[in-house]
Amino acid sequence: KLYGNVGAVKSVKLPNTVNKIDEGAFCGMVNLKEIVLPDSLKVIENNLLCGDKSLTKITVGVAVRDIEKNAFSGVKNLHKLAIKSANRNYVVKDGFLLNNGKKELLYAIPTKKKLKIPSSVEKITCKIGSEVNPSSLVLGKNVKKISKEFFYNSKIKSIKVAKTNKTFAMSGKSLY
């Protein structure tokens, strides 16, 4: 945990000697705009950022092999999530954090208002409701499973399902 006048900090770049960051480590950094996580970090724990509202950019290092489900919870103004290209476990495509096989959607950039799920995605394990709140959603042709938290507190006004999706369909305003 960081101490002192953390409210004045605008950017954090951690050295590669850091291999663990505790939950809530960046809490209270109300002016924090950017975090560069070290290449030595292997796990990004839940609630790492605890709702840092000024944060607009996060860069994830090459060794991260586990990003816990609520790691970026409450970060509502994030515009850019970058994964270093040498990372073998995760990629970012069109504002979505995906596993390296691009079959599992783990996180959506909260500033996206129109979500078009990439066609490679088969499984959605993130929640979008209170985090992203897009106005529209398009499910790709390969989506087969959606976590029960995905729509929790959602304000989506429009949902479309790819005609070639064999698992989901729309009937009126209902997804089934």
N, C-alpha and C positions, 0 to 999 in steps of 0.2 A: 504494500500500500504506500502511496506517495503522500508525503506530509509537507507542511509549510504553506506558502501562498499558492496553492494549486489552482486557484481561480484565475490567476494571471497567465497560466501556461496555455500557449496556442498550438504548439506542435511537440510531439514526443517521438523520438527515434531511439528505440532501445538497442543496446549493444548486443552482439552475438554471444555474450557470456550469460545472458538471461535465458533460462530454460523453463521457467515456470512463472506464471503471473496469476495471482490469486483473484478470486471472484471479487468484483467491485473495485479493482485496483485503481481505476480512473474516475471513480465517483467524486463529485465536487468540482471537477474541472469544467466549469461552465463556459469557458471561452475556448476550449480545445477544438481545433479545426481538423487536425490530421494526426494519425498515429501510424508509425511504421513499426510493425512487429518484427522481432529478430528472426534470422534464419535458423537459429538454434531452438526456437520454440516449437514444441511438438503438439501441444494441446491448447486450444482456446476454450477456456471454461465458460460455463453459464454466467450470464450477467456481468461479463467483463467490463462493460461500459455503463451499465445501469442508467440508461436514458440520457446520455450526454446529447443535449439538443443542438449544440453548435457544430458537432462533428460532421464533416462533409466527406472525408476521405480516410480509408483504412487500407494499408498495404500489408498483406500476409506473406510471411517468409516461406522458404522452400521446404522446411522440415515438418510443417504442420501436417499431421495425419488424422487429427480429430478436432472437428469444430462442433462443440456441444450445441444442442438444439436452440437454446436461448442465449447464445453467446453475444449477439448484437441486439438483444431485446431493448426496446425503448429508444433506439437511435432513429429518430424520425426525419432527419435532414440529410442523411447520407446520399451523396450523389455518385460516389465512386468507391467501389470495392475492387481492389487489385490483388491478384494472386501472382506471385513471381512465377515466370514461365517454367522454371526448373522443378516446381512443385508437382509431384506425381499423383497427388490425391485429389486435388480440386482444380476447377477452372471457373472463370467468370465468362458468361456469354450473354450478351444483350441485357446486362443488369441482373442476371440470375447467377447465384452460386450453385454450381453443380458438382457432383462427384466426377472424377476424371473420366469415367465412361459416359458421362453426360446423360445418364439414365435416371438420376435422382436429383430432384430440385430441393435444395436445402435452405435457400434464403432468396428473397427478392429485395432489390434496392427499394427502400420505402418511398422514394420520391417518384417512382413509376406510377402513373395513373392508368395506363392501359397495359394489362398483362397479356402477352401472347406467349403461352408456354411453348418452349422449343419442341419441335417434332421428335427429338431424340428422347425426351423425358417420358419415363414409364411410371415413375413413382414420385409423389409430392409429399414431402415430410415436414414442410414448414407451415407456419400459420401466417395469414396475411391480414386478418381482420383489424386488430388494433394497431398493427405495425404499418401496413402499407396502405390499406383502404383505396384500392384502385376503383375507378368507375366502371371499368369493363374487364372481362376475362375471356380469353379464347383458349380452350383446352386443345392441345395438340392431338394428333392422330394416335399416338402410342400410349397416352396416359391410361393406366390400368388401375392405379390405386391412389387415393387421396386421403391424407391423414384426417382424423376426426376434428383436429384443431384448425384446419385450413380455413374454414369459413367463419369461425368463431368471431363475433362482433364485426363481421364484414358489412360494408355498405355498398357492395357491388350492385350496380343497376342493370348491367347487361352481361349475360353469359352466352357464349357460343361454343359449340363443340364441333370439331372437325368432322365432316361427313364420313370420313373413313375411320373414325374412332369406333371400335367394336365393343367397348365397355360402357361408355357413357352416351347419353343423348339428352336432348331438351324436349320437354312437352309443356308448352305455354311458358310459365316462369319457373318450372320445376326441373331440376337436374336429377336424372335417375340413371 
